Amino acid sequence: MPYARDLSGIEIRGNAKDWWGKARKTFERGSEPVVGSIMSFRATRGMPLGHVAVVSDIVTDREVIVNHANWHRNKVSLKMAVKDVSKNNDWTLVRVESYPGRYGSLYPVNGFIYPTDDG
């Protein structure tokens, strides 16, 4: 989480699964990706602590590029594509490009945490 915190300026601490709730009173949250925002992944059986990634580019209304740490253990992953595969096009379910051209499992997403203008 230090990587996402440093890159986005969003000062939240603790496990990634807790960021969405912790952001509620301090940061704007929503369902639209914005460059510089944090994509907040829900905890799952395979990812019990959740995950956070920083949106670095918007490709289309259904695809973004993210930078994040520890998607692959102890590594920073840059310029990884994430596709919205949710039924309602609302970014609640995504696939992450874990390796170039290869998209992995389905991952549930809480939404996006937006940096403050002065952050």
Buried (B, 14 or more C-beta within 10 A) or exposed (E): BEBBBEBBEBEBEEBBBBBBEBBEEEBEBEBEBBEBBBBBBBBBEEBEBBBBBBBBEEEEEBBBBBBBBBBEEEEEBEEBBBBBBBEEEEBBBBBBBEEEEEBEEEBBBBBBBBBEEEE
